[in-house]
Amino acid sequence: MTIQQLPSPGWYDDARGHRRWWDGRQWSAAATPTGPLDIAPPISAPTPTSRLDPRMMRDTTLPSAVVHHHVVHAPAKELSVAYLLLLFLGTLGAHRFYLGRNGSAAAMLSLTIVGTLTTMVLVGFLLLAAVAVWWVVDLFVTPGMVRDENRRASLRSGAPGYERGWPRP
């Protein structure tokens, strides 16, 4: 009894003279690669460990001058995290520290600490009232702060920015 050895993944000629990709388990539809053989499978039969082959990423049905491929980057800061910090640690300025606004965050934190320590002299209530008004205003301006921080982060990294509309080519 002999065990039949399956061929290794790669491009092979079939009986009709067409090239087909063998991924180690099954054959792909008949196709002819555009470059050297045995490099990468077509998009229909990806292998989990292979890197993306740039030749397979272009759309051959459209003129090449029209096709633009863009990389999608995750935002640097999340709005949900900023709102959670605002709701639970907002008077300490945690959401502002998270969004990179360290100066105003330190001012908010110091007003809260000084206001808490001076409540016995009744001056602290004025400082805490100012922090409370600031906290309410931040409920409405936090989405803009997150958008600004993500835009600044994309400019620092050189990645495509989060602009409304179509990405720039």
N, C-alpha and C positions, 0 to 999 in steps of 0.2 A: 504494500500500500504506500503510495507516494503522496506527499503533500504538495499541492500546486502552489508555487510562489507567485504572488501578484506583482505586476511591474510597479516600479516606484513612480510617484507623481511626476507628470511632465507631458509634453506634446508628443503625440504618436500619429502615424499615418494609418488610416483605416483602409479597408479593402477597395473603396472607391477613389482613393487618392486624396481625400480630404484630411486635414489635420484636426485632431480632436484632443481635448485636455482630459487627462486621467488624474483625479484628485486622490487616488488611493482607495476609493470606494466605488465611484461611478464615473461614467463618461459624460462629458458635456456635449452640447450640440456641435455640429461640424462648424469649424471656424479656422481661419488662418491667422496666426499672429503677425504683427507688423514689425517685430524686431527679432533679436536672437531667440532661439528656441530654449525651452526648459527654464524660463525665468520666473514667470508668474502666471497664475490661472486667470481666466477671464472673470469679470465682475460677477457672473452668475455662479461661479464655484470658488468662493474665497476660502483661503486657509487661515485659521486663526493666528498662526504665528508669523505669517508673511507680512512684509511691509507693503504699503500701497505702491503700486507700479504707476508712475505718472502717465505712461502710454495708455493705460486702461481707464484713466480718469477723464479723458476728453470725450465729448459727445460728437460722434462722427456724423450725425444727421444734420448738424447745423454748421454754417461756415465758422472757421476757427476765430475770425475776427469778432464774432458775436458772443462766443462762449466765454464767460468769466467765472472762475471758481473762487469762492471766498471762504475763509476760515471763520467759524463762529466761536467767539470767546465768551466764556461765562463772565458775568459781571463781577467786579472786584468786591462790591459790597451789596448785600441783600437788604431790600426794604423791610422784609419781615423781621430780620434780626435787629435792624435799627428801631423798629416800633416796639419790639419786646424790651429792648434796653430802655427806650423812652418810657414805657409804661411802668416798668419795675424799678429802674434806677435813674429815672429821668431827672429828678432834682439834684442828683450828684453829677449830672452831665455825661453819663456813660455813653449815651448815643452820640454825643458830639465827639468824644474821644474816639469812638469807633469810626466815625466819618472823617477823621483827620482834622477836625476843628479844635485843636488843642487849646488855643488861647481862650475862646469863649467857653470851652468845657472847664478849664481851670477857674475862670471867673464864676461860673455857675456853681462849681463845687465849693469855692471859697465863700460865696454868698450864703450857701446852705449851711456850711460849718459855722461861720461867724453868726448867722442868724439864729441857729440852734443854741449856740453858747450864750447869746445875749438876750434870749427871750425873758430871762428873769428881770431884766432892766426895761422890758417892754419895747426896746428899740429893735430887737430881733424879729418881732412880728412884721415890721415894715420890710425887712430884708427877705423874710420868708414869703411875704405877699408878692414881692417883685419876682422871686424865683417861681412862684406859682403861675403868675401871668406869663413869664417866659416859657414855662412848661406847656401852657395851653397854646401859645403861639407856635411852639415847636411841633405840636400835633399836626399843624397844617403845612409847615414848611419843610418837614422831614423828607417827603418825596423829592423835592427839588434838591435838597442837600445830597441825597443818595445819587441822583442823576449827575450832579456836578462832580461828585467824587469819582464815579465810574468814568466820566468823561476825562477827568484829570489822570486817572490810572491808565486809561487806554492811550493817552498822549505820552505818558512817561514810558510805557512799554513799547511804543511804536506799533501797537496792534491797531487794526481797523476800529474806528470809533463807533459809538452807538449814536448814529444819526437817524433821524426819521427819514423814511423813504428808502430808495434803493441804495445799496452800497456803492461807493465810488469805485470805478475800475482802476 
